[in-house]
Amino acid sequence: MKWTEISILTTNEAVEAVSNILHDAGASGVVIEDSTEINKERVNQFGEIYSLDPHDYPNTGVVVKAYLPASSFLAETVEEINLAITNLVNFDINIGENSLTTTEVNEEDWATAWKKYYHPVKISERFTIVPTWENYTPVSTDELIIELDPGMAFGTGTHPTTVMCLQALEKVIQQGDTVIDVGTGSGVLSIGAAMLGAGKVHALDLDEVAVKSARENIELNKVDEQVEVFHGNLLDTVKEEADVVVANLLAEIILSFTDDAYSIVKPGGLYVTSGIIALKKEDVKTALEKSGFIIEEVLLMEDWVAIIARKPQN
């Protein structure tokens, strides 16, 4: 399948409005390349290496990109987008240079181009995430290396929500534990749980692409004897109780099945949730407590939250 990349050079002030115009035109998401990113200072909490190529960013302003399927109607759509952006000046929005270009992109190229930005990252005391196409030499004897190829599935393992989940699993996993990974994505949390000593991991995802990707990554990391991946919605495929349940999902989804999670966690067991934006923290805490969980710890990273909750023994 062929896609068309629509690229607009604009200003910081206009980014949100331009993004909304592209969404209205049918784009499911946008890429924002801000010229100020090159000079931003970043905190290397766990030794992350940020390698940004100046050639990938404009000299000034902001480039907003979106992808639309190539079709016979594309020229009209692009014209409408250009007109809508030009019209923003009537709302006193500075649109800057407002140059629009289009480029044809093959789906295969689009699906793999992001790999040049993905490098080995040490994300916790023990875990380092290494993409399968990179060479990496461990720096300590107890370092746990997760090799990962996310493919078309969500989850490179370096997002704050995933990092906090792995950090939480480091704290709570006991040898031989049974673990359930809800919304496994690329399988990174299941792999991590197995490497930490879990005896059995039940991973599931509603997306069949994610299920395929997770199975490949689990086999790659040689934990397929401990981890089994299923296609299913939330906890629908789960029949047995678990010592630990981990769910790295959106807050709205977590809120929808806190009672089900409580029924699956063994008495004294733990429920690790993440994917929660800071504004939703209290909502999720309240829902977990209402279901019967006791909040043990709240982890914060950037604008994201992870919660470790325990089911009482009685």
Secondary structure, DSSP 8 states (H G I E B T S, - for coil): -EEEEEEEEE-GGGHHHHHHHHHHTT-S-EEEEEGGGGG-----TT-------GGGS-SSSEEEEEEEE--TTHHHHHHHHHHHHHGGGGGT---TT-EEEEEEEEHHHHHHGGGGG---EE-SSSEEEEETTS----SSTT-EEEEE--TTSS--S-SHHHHHHHHHHHHH--TT-EEEEES-TTSHHHHHHHHTT-SEEEEEES-HHHHHHHHHHHHHTT-TTTEEEEE-STTTT--S-EEEEEEE--HHHHHTSHHHHHHHEEEEEEEEEEEEEGGGHHHHHHHHHHHT-EEEEEEEETTEEEEEEE----
